[in-house]
Amino acid sequence: GQGIFVLNEGEKEFLKLNKNEFELIKPHYTTKQLKKWYGSAQNEEWLIYTDSKFKYKETIKPYPNIKKHLDKFQEIITSDNKPYGLHRAREEYFFKGEKIIALRKCPNEPVFTYTDFDCYVTATFYIIKSERINHKYLCAILNSKLIAFWLRYKGKMQGNNYQIDKEPLLQIPIYKAHESEYLPIIELVDRILSILKKDADANISAFEFQINKMIYQLYGLNDDEIRIIEEK
């Protein structure tokens, strides 16, 4: 029941980390904080972020309290980068700054979360970053009913659960909108994020309805096509 690489607040404090060691401690997030649209920056867990360099024992020497902690679990650590490195640690670029986080197994509907803070997650999620498209506009497309419909028939399903894998994500057709087309959508996303920040359980269906309507228009769907999607 003890945390190894992922620690709760009490476990982090117990380690009595020095200033140097805090550089390896990153905010860790789960589905508790990362919901559809909005992700709360208030994390409950912390990650000891040691990359592949830490498979060499000399790398851990400047971090004595972390070494002492991880030494207790050497018999059960199976990481490719053991004794002190995370299993297949990703480049930190993906966890920093603006991005969209996609939950890989979603009951009922796909879940894409916009975040603009450092957010470290496990392989339960995919992380989407792009220099070519506005992240809030992209999040609106991905959270739309149109893309939920597309993923249901072009992606992978486990019963009624969506399996959001890399291949169908990369194949999603993204409409390249002009500024006049995407700015109204971004304004709605900002409204949603602002409301959910104040109340995570707030009803945002009216704003989602407007976004879905705009997305249908961007993709040129007719009334019959929209009806099919809405009925599904």
Salt bridges, closest charged atoms under 4 A:
GLU9 OE2 - LYS12 NZ 3.52
GLU13 OE2 - LYS12 NZ 3.31
GLU44 OE1 - LYS32 NZ 3.64
GLU45 OE1 - HIS28 ND1 2.96
ASP51 OD2 - LYS53 NZ 2.67
ASP71 OD2 - LYS67 NZ 2.82
ASP80 OD1 - HIS87 ND1 3.71
ASP80 OD2 - ARG88 NE 3.33
GLU92 OE1 - LYS26 NZ 3.57
GLU98 OE1 - HIS135 ND1 3.44
GLU109 OE1 - LYS36 NZ 3.07
ASP118 OD2 - LYS96 NZ 3.60
ASP165 OD2 - LYS156 NZ 3.23
ASP190 OD1 - LYS136 NZ 2.54
GLU208 OE2 - LYS36 NZ 3.52
ASP224 OD1 - ARG227 NH1 2.71
GLU230 OE1 - LYS145 NZ 2.83
